[in-house]
Amino acid sequence: MKKYSSLTEIQGELAQKQLTLKELIAYYFDQIEKHQHLNAFNEVFFNSAKKQAEEIQAKLEKGSAGKLAGMVIGIKDNICYEGHVVSASSKMLENFVSPYSSTVVKRLLTEDAIIIGRLNCDEFAMGGSNETSYFGTVKNAADEERVAGGSSGGSAVAVQADMCLAALGTDTGGSVRQPAAFCGNIGFKPTYGRISRYGVIAYASSFDQVGTLTSSVSDAALLLEVLAGADENDSTVSSLPVPKYSEVLSSTAKKKIAVLKETIESDALDVETKEAILAAIEKFKEDGHEVSYVSFDLLAYLVPTYYILTTAEASSNLSRYDGVHYGYRNTQAQSLNQLYKSSRAEGFGEEVKRRIMLGAFVLSAGYYDAYYQKAQKVRRLIREKIEVLLQSHDVLVSPVAPTPAFKIGENVQDPLVMYMADIYTVLASLAGIPAVALPLGNNKAGLPLSIQLMTKHFNEQALLSLSHSFLEKANSSHKNNNT
């Protein structure tokens, strides 16, 4: 069976009776087994996925199937699905079975998507390489000695290696976009509050956002259409109407594009990545878009601000894992205090403990004003600066990551190097704006390259239409060059 790049292809063959969902799910199961060594899945939902395939096939034959019928999708292992284990790739929640489904899972099921399994990630979504997972590192299908990116590395590799059509991830500071860049996918992070976080295990609540990893912009648009919208279970979700994103992809409106020059001129940026981005900028000009270079002089403050705020929120959110309520519990403790200490010390990995301690420190008496409160003020300045830029420009351009995928074990022992790798992605997270990572082909070593586009709050349709037209032309050009 061929590799499908969009739901449109699958639904076309289903309609023509050239394909059944039983055959499709069997194909993806085979692909998962074939690529088991990549370690993308923490668990495959064989039984529930087969049952869903049978039920949705019957709906297709009756003409009553939902708009995602034929989409086989994986979910990051921090998204709750009733009756299924959700572990956040941590020993702390290794065998925890969710008693309820997240809003995003409910919306997928309502529109007849098939959920094929839960995908490996950095522990509690804390990491940029998928090396902090209790279940082991995810390997990049482009080069198995390299990382998949994080924290949604399993989601990116599952789509990259054709183990499912699409995947859900979560993006706190780039955790959808950076693995998408490392694996050659489309990684889409919507505006903060566009999609409900109900049933998503929290890392940093004022940053966390569900995002998508796909092979086509049309699938990203359709998923956003299904997942977005008000939710009575999440007070932070916007009640704004949800546009028909999938119907505005053909827009040919020319955009004012601003390139953040400090991000392109940085010495940290890989040479081949820079060349690919500059070539993409030229294509935008050729397509009639107005491109200018603008200054963003707060670049040096992005990573410190992000990590002060997210670790503070993490220390608060993860205090619930105490060995008493649920999750891993030390059985040898002789006192309540020892139970708390031992359960948390044994249940959490090193990176999670590091971030909890950093967060506890910046919130502590005597340091709250110097760190946390000051970081909140800088976050406001960053957001205001971005809002000013987006008053006169439609889209902002920057790299996604300073380098292509690095080797497994290369950076994980140096937290500062790992944290600084987030320098380009945390901007959209701090400002709460939508952003997308788009593939730009591969470098000479065969590693995927990428570009990041950002826009103003709740303007996802502009981002999707520009991404769609850009990739359509790039794919057309690629095909012409190969004939």
WOCORGI-V921836 format. One record per pair of residues at least 12 apart in sequence whose C-alpha atoms are under 7 Angstrom apart, sorted by the first residue. I is the first residue (numbers start at 1). J is the second residue. If there is no record, write none. Layout:
<<I/J> <I/J>>
//
This chain:
<<3/162> <5/215> <5/216> <6/215> <6/216> <6/219> <7/70> <7/71> <7/219> <10/70> <11/70> <21/53> <21/57> <21/70> <22/53> <22/54> <28/163> <28/164> <31/162> <31/163> <32/163> <38/138> <38/139> <39/137> <39/138> <39/139> <40/119> <40/120> <40/138> <40/154> <40/157> <40/158> <41/117> <41/118> <41/119> <41/120> <41/154> <42/118> <42/119> <42/120> <43/117> <43/118> <44/116> <44/117> <44/118> <45/116> <45/117> <49/114> <49/115> <49/116> <52/114> <53/114> <56/69> <56/112> <65/112> <66/111> <66/112> <67/111> <68/111> <68/112> <68/113> <69/111> <69/112> <69/113> <70/113> <71/113> <71/114> <71/165> <72/113> <72/114> <72/115> <72/116> <72/164> <72/165> <72/166> <73/113> <73/114> <73/115> <73/116> <73/164> <73/165> <73/166> <73/167> <74/115> <74/116> <74/117> <74/118> <74/119> <74/155> <74/164> <74/166> <74/167> <74/168> <75/117> <75/118> <75/119> <75/167> <75/168> <75/169> <76/118> <76/119> <76/120> <76/121> <76/152> <76/155> <76/168> <76/169> <77/89> <77/118> <77/119> <77/120> <77/121> <78/200> <78/201> <79/102> <79/199> <79/200> <79/201> <80/98> <80/100> <80/101> <80/102> <80/199> <80/200> <81/98> <81/100> <81/101> <81/102> <81/105> <82/98> <82/99> <82/100> <82/101> <83/97> <83/98> <83/99> <84/97> <84/98> <85/97> <85/98> <86/98> <88/123> <88/124> <89/120> <89/121> <89/122> <89/123> <89/124> <89/133> <89/134> <89/135> <90/123> <90/124> <90/133> <90/134> <90/348> <91/134> <91/328> <91/347> <91/348> <92/327> <92/328> <92/347> <92/348> <93/327> <93/328> <96/327> <101/199> <102/198> <102/199> <102/200> <103/196> <103/198> <103/199> <104/196> <104/227> <107/226> <107/227> <119/154> <119/155> <120/153> <120/154> <121/133> <121/150> <121/151> <121/152> <121/153> <121/154> <122/150> <122/151> <124/203> <125/151> <125/203> <126/151> <126/352> <127/150> <127/151> <128/149> <128/150> <128/151> <128/175> <128/418> <129/147> <129/148> <129/149> <129/150> <129/151> <129/153> <130/148> <130/149> <130/150> <130/151> <130/153> <132/351> <138/153> <138/154> <140/157> <140/183> <141/157> <141/161> <142/446> <142/447> <145/407> <145/408> <146/405> <146/406> <146/407> <146/408> <147/405> <147/406> <147/407> <147/408> <148/179> <148/182> <148/183> <148/405> <149/178> <149/179> <149/182> <149/405> <150/175> <150/178> <150/179> <151/175> <152/169> <152/170> <152/175> <152/176> <152/179> <153/179> <155/167> <155/168> <155/169> <155/213> <156/179> <156/180> <156/183> <156/185> <156/213> <157/183> <159/214> <160/183> <160/184> <160/185> <165/214> <166/213> <166/214> <167/212> <167/213> <167/214> <168/210> <168/211> <168/212> <168/213> <169/210> <169/211> <169/212> <170/208> <170/209> <170/210> <170/211> <171/189> <171/208> <171/209> <171/210> <171/211> <172/207> <172/208> <172/209> <172/429> <173/425> <173/426> <173/429> <174/422> <174/425> <174/426> <176/188> <176/189> <176/211> <177/400> <177/436> <177/437> <178/400> <178/401> <180/213> <180/437> <181/400> <181/437> <181/439> <181/448> <181/449> <181/450> <182/404> <182/405> <182/448> <182/449> <183/448> <184/439> <184/448> <184/449> <185/213> <185/214> <185/215> <185/438> <185/439> <186/213> <186/214> <186/215> <186/216> <186/437> <186/438> <186/439> <187/212> <187/213> <187/214> <187/436> <187/437> <187/438> <188/211> <188/212> <188/213> <188/220> <188/435> <188/436> <188/437> <189/211> <189/212> <189/434> <189/435> <189/436> <190/211> <190/434> <190/435> <190/460> <191/432> <191/433> <191/434> <191/457> <191/458> <192/209> <192/432> <192/433> <193/236> <193/237> <193/238> <194/228> <194/229> <194/237> <194/238> <195/209> <195/210> <195/227> <195/228> <195/229> <195/237> <196/231> <196/234> <196/237> <197/209> <197/210> <197/234> <198/233> <198/234> <202/317> <203/314> <203/317> <204/310> <204/313> <204/314> <205/313> <207/429> <217/464> <217/467> <217/468> <218/246> <221/245> <221/246> <221/464> <222/245> <222/246> <225/242> <225/243> <225/244> <225/245> <228/242> <229/241> <229/242> <245/461> <248/461> <248/465> <249/464> <249/465> <249/468> <250/465> <251/465> <254/288> <254/289> <255/289> <255/290> <255/394> <256/289> <256/290> <256/291> <256/393> <256/394> <256/395> <257/289> <257/290> <257/291> <257/292> <257/393> <257/394> <257/395> <257/396> <258/291> <258/292> <258/293> <258/294> <258/393> <258/395> <258/396> <258/397> <259/292> <259/293> <259/294> <259/396> <259/397> <259/398> <260/293> <260/294> <260/295> <260/296> <260/396> <260/397> <260/398> <261/293> <261/294> <261/295> <262/295> <262/296> <263/398> <263/399> <264/398> <268/402> <269/402> <269/403> <270/402> <270/403> <272/443> <273/403> <273/449> <276/440> <277/451> <302/423> <302/426> <302/427> <303/420> <303/422> <303/423> <303/426> <305/375> <305/378> <305/379> <306/426> <306/430> <308/359> <308/362> <308/371> <308/372> <308/375> <309/372> <309/375> <311/355> <311/356> <311/358> <311/359> <312/359> <312/360> <312/362> <312/363> <313/359> <314/356> <314/359> <315/356> <315/359> <315/360> <322/340> <322/343> <322/344> <323/339> <323/340> <323/343> <328/343> <328/347> <329/343> <330/342> <330/343> <379/430> <382/431> <383/430> <383/431> <390/455> <390/456> <394/455> <395/453> <395/454> <395/455> <396/453> <396/454> <396/455> <397/452> <397/453> <397/454> <398/424> <398/451> <398/452> <398/453> <399/424> <399/450> <399/451> <399/452> <400/424> <400/425> <400/437> <400/450> <400/451> <400/452> <401/421> <401/422> <401/424> <402/421> <404/447> <404/448> <404/449> <433/454> <433/455> <433/456> <433/457> <434/454> <434/455> <434/456> <434/457> <434/460> <435/452> <435/453> <435/454> <435/455> <436/452> <436/453> <436/454> <437/450> <437/451> <437/452> <437/453> <438/450> <438/451> <438/452> <439/451>>
//
